[in-house]
Amino acid sequence: MRSFSTALVAVVLFAGLSARTSRAQINSAAPAKIPASGSDIAGSTIALRAASTMNLASEMGGAVMSGTKCDADGNLYIRKLATDRPLLSPVVKIDPDGKRVALFDPAAFSQLALDRADAFSPALDGGMYQVAQSGVLKPRIYVLHFSSDGSPSSPVLLEADFEVYAFAAFASGNFLLSGVKRDVQNKDDRGRSFTAVFSADGRELAQLSFEESHEPGKAGAKPGAGGSQPVAAQKAVQNKAGKAAPTLDLADAEVGSDGNLYVMRRSAPALVYVIAPSGKIMQTLEIAAPLVGSVPGAFHLSGNRLAIPFWNEQSQSQTIVVADAQTGGKIASYSDPTDPDASFACYSANDGVFTFLKLGEGNALEVIRAEAQ
């Protein structure tokens, strides 16, 4: 994890700047009711309307970084930019009423001498997990655990050495990390994509391969500890010099109510892998784009439904597809009526609500909720 998720830091909403962030990260739109038939009428797109807008008084000014998450209770986890230490910026937890209830600050782990902290995942106890790095040439990769009040808990040192771009925690306590492994001292080494599951105490349990799992229903996990081959026996295949940079295995991940992780690859169609805590790929879901050329953004999972926004550059429009989390079949698709600079932040299947986040007038952070017309 030598340069550790640099791409995530590059996308920032600066105060007073109307920069377009990752369209799938912040924004609130809620379909008041998904059609009882299980699909939208004649395959058409259902229009959404902004039902409410709320200014977050505690988050006035400043800047927000990409990667907003939410939990089952509707709390938002928003990474604020700390200008004096941008690579160690804190995450704030905002409740549904717009009140800040916790601050998760990686600087609280001062004993680790961290250089950076990036991708994070809400924890079932109301706290948060975050992946972090100390050192450059010989980096140490940690998973930080914060309690629900924001206080630092026990960090876990992982048996890992690669650049992490996607991270999520299983309900069981295991962790999934995905990124690129390379020799930073070899300028010709473009690296290779690398994804693995680690135990709660930091041991590598299984490396995952997605080469054979692009067809729905296929699994492609390499067995780790407890499998037919130990991790130590698996040899990495390095890219030859001059090859293009590798395509990342995974882009975003969220934990499901079944205890598995749902992890998306940004492809066309969108591929969502259902991964068990052991590292086994249980299922591959394929969610078709609503328009040719549409690109999926960061998705959100609620109950047995997935909500994936697709951005179409040609029409300059975003459509949110809600799909069955067990089959991948489309349930409905919704047009996004919100400001183009707003980002998708949360989805609630029970309420039919999508939540978006944007920087509004006076540098106020706004939460927008929308529903079907």
C-alpha positions as CSV (number, residue, x, y, z in Angstrom):
1,M,0.0,0.0,0.0
2,R,2.8,2.3,-0.9
3,S,0.9,5.3,-2.3
4,F,-2.3,4.3,-0.7
5,S,-5.5,5.3,-2.5
6,T,-4.2,8.5,-4.0
7,A,-7.2,8.7,-6.3
8,L,-9.6,9.0,-3.4
9,V,-7.9,12.1,-2.1
10,A,-8.0,13.8,-5.5
11,V,-11.8,14.2,-5.5
12,V,-12.7,17.0,-3.1
13,L,-15.6,19.4,-2.7
14,F,-13.9,22.7,-1.8
15,A,-15.7,25.5,-0.1
16,G,-17.0,28.0,-2.6
17,L,-16.0,25.8,-5.5
18,S,-18.5,24.1,-7.6
19,A,-16.4,21.1,-8.4
20,R,-18.2,18.0,-9.6
21,T,-17.4,15.1,-7.3
22,S,-18.0,11.5,-7.8
23,R,-21.7,11.5,-8.7
24,A,-22.4,8.4,-6.7
25,Q,-21.0,9.6,-3.4
26,I,-23.3,12.3,-1.9
27,N,-27.0,13.1,-2.5
28,S,-30.5,12.2,-1.2
29,A,-33.4,11.0,-3.4
30,A,-36.2,8.8,-2.2
31,P,-38.6,6.8,-4.3
32,A,-41.7,7.1,-2.0
33,K,-43.0,3.8,-3.3
34,I,-41.4,1.2,-5.6
35,P,-44.1,-0.2,-7.9
36,A,-45.8,-3.3,-6.4
37,S,-45.3,-5.2,-9.7
38,G,-41.6,-5.3,-9.0
39,S,-40.7,-3.3,-12.1
40,D,-41.2,0.2,-13.4
41,I,-44.1,0.7,-15.9
42,A,-43.2,-0.6,-19.3
43,G,-39.5,-0.2,-18.5
44,S,-39.8,3.6,-18.2
45,T,-37.9,5.7,-15.7
46,I,-39.7,7.0,-12.7
47,A,-39.2,10.7,-11.9
48,L,-38.0,11.7,-8.5
49,R,-38.7,15.0,-6.7
50,A,-36.7,16.6,-4.0
51,A,-38.8,16.2,-0.9
52,S,-36.6,18.1,1.6
53,T,-33.3,19.9,2.0
54,M,-31.5,20.3,5.3
55,N,-28.5,22.4,6.1
56,L,-25.9,20.7,8.4
57,A,-25.3,23.5,10.9
58,S,-22.3,21.7,12.5
59,E,-20.6,21.3,9.1
60,M,-20.6,24.9,7.8
61,G,-17.7,25.7,5.5
62,G,-14.7,23.6,4.9
63,A,-14.6,20.8,2.3
64,V,-15.9,17.3,1.9
65,M,-13.9,14.4,0.4
66,S,-15.4,11.6,-1.7
67,G,-16.5,8.3,-0.2
68,T,-19.6,9.1,1.9
69,K,-21.2,6.1,3.6
70,C,-24.3,5.4,5.7
71,D,-25.6,2.7,8.0
72,A,-28.9,0.9,8.6
73,D,-30.1,3.7,10.9
74,G,-29.6,6.4,8.3
75,N,-26.5,8.0,9.9
76,L,-24.1,9.5,7.4
77,Y,-20.3,9.1,7.6
78,I,-18.7,12.1,5.8
79,R,-15.0,12.6,5.4
80,K,-14.1,16.3,6.1
81,L,-10.9,17.7,4.6
82,A,-8.3,18.8,7.1
83,T,-6.2,21.3,5.2
84,D,-3.3,21.0,7.7
85,R,-3.2,17.2,7.3
86,P,-5.3,16.2,4.2
87,L,-4.0,12.6,4.2
88,L,-5.2,12.1,7.8
89,S,-8.6,13.9,7.5
90,P,-11.3,12.9,10.0
91,V,-14.8,11.4,9.4
92,V,-17.9,12.9,11.0
93,K,-21.0,10.9,11.8
94,I,-24.3,12.8,11.2
95,D,-27.6,11.4,12.5
96,P,-30.9,11.7,10.4
97,D,-31.7,15.0,12.2
98,G,-28.5,16.6,10.9
99,K,-26.6,16.5,14.2
100,R,-23.0,15.5,14.5
101,V,-22.8,12.6,16.9
102,A,-19.2,11.5,16.6
103,L,-15.8,12.5,15.1
104,F,-13.5,9.6,14.0
105,D,-10.0,11.1,13.8
106,P,-7.1,8.9,12.7
107,A,-4.7,11.3,14.4
108,A,-6.0,9.9,17.7
109,F,-3.9,6.8,17.0
110,S,-0.7,8.9,17.6
111,Q,1.3,5.8,18.7
112,L,1.1,4.4,15.1
113,A,2.8,7.4,13.5
114,L,0.4,7.2,10.5
115,D,1.2,8.8,7.2
116,R,-2.3,8.5,5.8
117,A,-5.8,7.0,6.4
118,D,-8.3,6.4,3.6
119,A,-11.3,4.1,2.9
120,F,-13.6,3.4,5.8
121,S,-16.6,1.2,6.7
122,P,-19.3,1.7,9.3
123,A,-19.2,-0.8,12.1
124,L,-22.2,-2.7,13.5
125,D,-21.4,-1.3,17.0
126,G,-22.1,2.2,15.8
127,G,-18.4,2.9,15.4
128,M,-16.2,2.8,12.3
129,Y,-13.3,0.9,10.7
130,Q,-10.7,2.6,8.6
131,V,-7.7,1.4,6.7
132,A,-4.4,3.4,7.3
133,Q,-0.7,3.3,6.5
134,S,2.5,4.1,8.4
135,G,5.8,4.2,6.4
136,V,6.5,4.4,2.7
137,L,9.2,2.0,1.5
138,K,8.2,-0.6,4.1
139,P,4.7,0.4,4.8
140,R,2.7,-1.1,7.7
141,I,-1.1,-1.4,6.9
142,Y,-3.5,-1.0,9.8
143,V,-7.2,-1.3,10.2
144,L,-8.3,1.3,12.8
145,H,-11.4,0.7,14.9
146,F,-13.3,3.6,16.5
147,S,-16.0,3.2,19.2
148,S,-19.4,4.7,18.6
149,D,-18.4,7.9,20.5
150,G,-15.4,8.4,18.2
151,S,-12.8,7.3,20.7
152,P,-10.0,5.1,19.3
153,S,-10.1,1.4,20.0
154,S,-7.6,-1.3,19.2
155,P,-5.8,-1.1,15.8
156,V,-5.0,-4.3,13.8
157,L,-1.8,-4.6,11.9
158,L,-2.4,-6.6,8.6
159,E,0.0,-9.0,6.9
160,A,-0.2,-6.9,3.7
161,D,1.9,-4.8,1.5
162,F,0.1,-3.2,-1.4
163,E,-1.8,0.0,-2.4
164,V,-5.3,-0.2,-1.1
165,Y,-8.2,1.4,-3.1
166,A,-11.2,-0.4,-1.7
167,F,-11.9,-1.6,1.9
168,A,-14.8,-2.9,3.9
169,A,-15.4,-4.8,7.1
170,F,-17.5,-8.0,7.3
171,A,-20.0,-8.3,10.1
172,S,-17.9,-11.2,11.4
173,G,-14.9,-9.0,11.9
174,N,-12.9,-10.0,8.8
175,F,-11.7,-7.4,6.3
176,L,-11.7,-7.1,2.5
177,L,-9.0,-5.1,0.9
178,S,-8.5,-4.5,-2.8
179,G,-5.9,-2.5,-4.7
180,V,-2.6,-2.9,-6.6
181,K,0.6,-4.7,-5.7
182,R,3.8,-3.5,-7.2
183,D,7.6,-3.1,-6.6
184,V,7.9,0.6,-6.0
185,Q,11.7,0.4,-6.5
186,N,11.2,-1.0,-10.1
187,K,10.0,1.9,-12.2
188,D,8.9,-0.5,-15.0
189,D,6.6,-2.5,-12.6
190,R,3.0,-1.2,-13.3
191,G,1.8,-3.7,-10.8
192,R,-1.1,-6.2,-10.7
193,S,-4.6,-6.0,-9.2
194,F,-4.8,-7.6,-5.8
195,T,-7.7,-8.5,-3.6
196,A,-7.6,-10.5,-0.3
197,V,-9.6,-11.2,2.8
198,F,-7.9,-10.8,6.2
199,S,-8.9,-12.1,9.6
200,A,-9.9,-9.9,12.5
201,D,-6.3,-10.3,13.9
202,G,-4.6,-9.4,10.6
203,R,-3.8,-12.7,9.0
204,E,-4.4,-13.1,5.2
205,L,-7.1,-15.7,4.7
206,A,-7.7,-15.8,1.0
207,Q,-6.6,-14.1,-2.2
208,L,-9.4,-13.5,-4.7
209,S,-9.3,-13.9,-8.5
210,F,-12.1,-12.4,-10.6
211,E,-10.8,-13.7,-14.0
212,E,-13.3,-16.6,-13.9
213,S,-16.1,-14.9,-12.1
214,H,-17.4,-12.4,-14.7
215,E,-20.4,-14.6,-15.5
216,P,-23.3,-14.4,-13.0
217,G,-23.2,-17.3,-10.6
218,K,-19.6,-18.2,-11.1
219,A,-17.1,-18.1,-8.2
220,G,-13.4,-17.4,-8.4
221,A,-11.8,-17.2,-5.0
222,K,-8.4,-18.7,-4.4
223,P,-8.6,-20.7,-1.1
224,G,-6.6,-19.3,1.7
225,A,-6.2,-20.6,5.3
226,G,-8.6,-23.5,5.7
227,G,-8.8,-24.0,1.9
228,S,-7.2,-26.6,-0.3
229,Q,-4.0,-24.5,-0.7
230,P,-2.4,-22.3,1.9
231,V,-1.9,-18.6,1.0
232,A,1.9,-19.0,1.4
233,A,1.8,-21.5,-1.6
234,Q,0.1,-19.0,-3.9
235,K,2.7,-17.2,-6.1
236,A,2.1,-13.8,-7.5
237,V,2.4,-13.3,-11.2
238,Q,4.1,-9.9,-11.9
239,N,3.2,-7.8,-14.9
240,K,6.0,-7.5,-17.6
241,A,7.7,-4.2,-18.0
242,G,5.9,-1.8,-20.3
243,K,2.4,-3.1,-19.7
244,A,-0.4,-0.7,-19.0
245,A,-1.5,0.0,-15.4
246,P,-3.7,-2.8,-14.2
247,T,-7.5,-2.4,-14.0
248,L,-8.7,-2.4,-10.4
249,D,-10.6,-5.5,-9.3
250,L,-13.1,-3.6,-7.2
251,A,-14.3,-0.1,-6.7
252,D,-16.7,0.0,-3.8
253,A,-18.0,-2.3,-1.1
254,E,-20.8,-2.5,1.5
255,V,-21.8,-5.2,4.0
256,G,-25.2,-6.9,3.5
257,S,-27.8,-8.1,6.1
258,D,-26.7,-11.7,5.3
259,G,-23.2,-11.0,6.6
260,N,-21.6,-11.1,3.2
261,L,-19.9,-8.1,1.4
262,Y,-21.4,-6.8,-1.8
263,V,-18.5,-5.4,-3.9
264,M,-18.8,-3.6,-7.2
265,R,-16.6,-3.5,-10.2
266,R,-17.1,-0.4,-12.3
267,S,-17.8,-2.0,-15.6
268,A,-20.6,-2.1,-18.2
269,P,-22.8,-3.8,-17.2
270,A,-22.0,-3.2,-13.5
271,L,-20.8,-6.4,-11.7
272,V,-21.5,-6.9,-8.0
273,Y,-19.7,-9.8,-6.3
274,V,-21.2,-11.3,-3.2
275,I,-18.2,-12.4,-1.0
276,A,-18.4,-14.5,2.1
277,P,-16.2,-13.8,5.2
278,S,-14.0,-16.8,4.2
279,G,-13.2,-15.1,0.9
280,K,-15.4,-17.3,-1.3
281,I,-17.3,-15.5,-4.1
282,M,-20.8,-16.7,-3.5
283,Q,-22.4,-15.0,-6.5
284,T,-21.9,-12.5,-9.3
285,L,-24.7,-10.1,-10.0
286,E,-24.9,-8.3,-13.3
287,I,-26.9,-5.0,-13.4
288,A,-27.5,-3.6,-16.8
289,A,-27.0,0.1,-17.5
290,P,-30.2,2.1,-18.4
291,L,-28.6,3.7,-21.4
292,V,-25.7,2.6,-23.6
293,G,-22.5,4.2,-22.5
294,S,-23.6,4.8,-18.9
295,V,-21.0,4.3,-16.2
296,P,-21.9,3.1,-12.7
297,G,-20.9,5.1,-9.6
298,A,-20.6,4.1,-6.0
299,F,-23.6,2.0,-5.0
300,H,-25.6,1.6,-1.8
301,L,-27.2,-1.5,-0.3
302,S,-30.3,-1.6,1.8
303,G,-32.0,-4.8,2.8
304,N,-32.3,-7.0,-0.3
305,R,-32.0,-4.1,-2.7
306,L,-29.1,-2.4,-4.5
307,A,-29.2,1.2,-5.7
308,I,-26.7,2.0,-8.4
309,P,-26.4,5.4,-10.1
310,F,-25.4,5.4,-13.7
311,W,-24.0,8.6,-15.3
312,N,-24.4,9.1,-19.0
313,E,-21.9,11.6,-20.4
314,Q,-23.7,12.1,-23.7
315,S,-27.1,13.0,-22.2
316,Q,-25.4,14.6,-19.1
317,S,-27.9,12.8,-16.9
318,Q,-27.9,10.3,-14.0
319,T,-30.3,7.4,-13.6
320,I,-30.5,5.4,-10.4
321,V,-31.2,1.7,-10.9
322,V,-32.7,-0.3,-8.0
323,A,-32.0,-4.0,-8.3
324,D,-32.7,-7.2,-6.4
325,A,-29.6,-8.0,-4.3
326,Q,-30.2,-11.8,-4.7
327,T,-30.7,-11.9,-8.5
328,G,-29.5,-8.6,-9.9
329,G,-32.8,-8.2,-11.6
330,K,-34.0,-4.6,-12.1
331,I,-36.8,-3.5,-9.8
332,A,-37.1,0.1,-11.0
333,S,-35.1,3.0,-12.4
334,Y,-35.3,6.6,-11.3
335,S,-34.3,9.9,-12.8
336,D,-32.2,12.1,-10.5
337,P,-33.6,15.6,-10.2
338,T,-31.0,17.0,-7.9
339,D,-28.1,19.5,-8.6
340,P,-25.5,17.9,-10.8
341,D,-22.8,18.7,-8.2
342,A,-24.7,16.6,-5.6
343,S,-23.5,13.0,-4.8
344,F,-25.4,9.9,-3.9
345,A,-24.9,9.2,-0.2
346,C,-27.5,6.7,1.1
347,Y,-30.5,4.6,0.2
348,S,-33.3,3.2,2.4
349,A,-35.3,0.4,0.9
350,N,-37.9,0.5,3.6
351,D,-38.7,4.2,3.1
352,G,-37.9,4.3,-0.6
353,V,-35.6,7.2,0.2
354,F,-32.3,8.2,-1.6
355,T,-30.1,10.7,0.2
356,F,-27.7,13.1,-1.6
357,L,-25.1,15.6,-0.3
358,K,-23.9,18.9,-1.8
359,L,-22.2,22.1,-0.9
360,G,-24.8,24.8,-0.9
361,E,-25.0,28.6,-0.5
362,G,-22.7,30.1,2.1
363,N,-20.6,26.9,2.0
364,A,-23.3,25.1,3.9
365,L,-23.3,21.3,3.6
366,E,-26.8,20.3,2.5
367,V,-28.6,16.9,2.7
368,I,-31.3,16.4,0.0
369,R,-33.9,13.8,0.2
370,A,-36.1,12.9,-2.8
371,E,-39.0,10.6,-3.6
372,A,-41.0,9.3,-6.5
373,Q,-43.5,11.7,-8.0
